[in-house]
Amino acid sequence: MAMPLKLRLLNGFMMGTLMSSVMSGFITLVNTGPGPGFLARWATAWFLAWLIAVPLAALVGPVARRWAETLAARI
């Protein structure tokens, strides 16, 4: 069943925001450590990741959901 456009966009926004914040925070921490300026580095990395993650999640999310539904039906 197809997701309504409003739900698809909201889901992409939320998923992209959550994933980009966690992933950019973790990678920034691993690469630069928790020293001075960490929050500024993380905010910059997060913003750049967010610009890519939100549209990508909205576009690719429904495809991933169909793949997951197909796989779940087979196992």
N, C-alpha and C positions, 0 to 999 in steps of 0.2 A: 504494500500500500504506500502510495506517495505521501510524503510529508508536506503539509501546507507551507506556503512560502514564508509566512511570518514565523512559524516554528522552525523552519530550516535556517533562516537568518539569525534568529535568536540563539538557537543551538550552536551555530557556527561562531557567533560572537562570544558566547560563554565558554565554549570549548577552547577556542583560540586564545582567549584572554587567560584562562587558567593554565593551559599547557605552556604558553609562551612565558608566563611569569615564573612558573616552577622551573622550567628547563633553563631559561636565561639566568635565573638566580643560582641554580646549581652549577652551571658551566662557568659563570663568572666567579663563583666561590672557588671552584677547583683551579681555574686558571690564574686568578689574581690573589686569592686568599681574602681573609676577612678584615684586612687592614683599613687604614684611613681612606676614605673616598669610595668604599665598597658600594654604598647605596647609590651614589651618583653613577658609578660604572654599571651597576645592575639596571638602573632606570634607563640608561642609554641603550644597553643591550636589549632590555625588555621592549622598549618602544620600537626598535628596528625589527625585532622578532614578531611583535604584535601586528605590524603592518603586513607581514607575510602570512602569519598564522590564521588570522580571522577570515580573510577571503578564501584561503585554502581550505579551512575547515568547513566553510559554507559550501564550497564547490565539491570537495572530495568526500565529505561526510556521508551523503546519501549513497554514494558508490560503496564506501566501506561498510555501511549498514546492510546493503543488499548482499555483499560478499559474506558478511557475518551470518546473515539469515540463511543463506545457502549452505554454508559450512555447518551451522548448527543443526540444520535439517538432516544432514548426512551422518552426523556423529551421534 
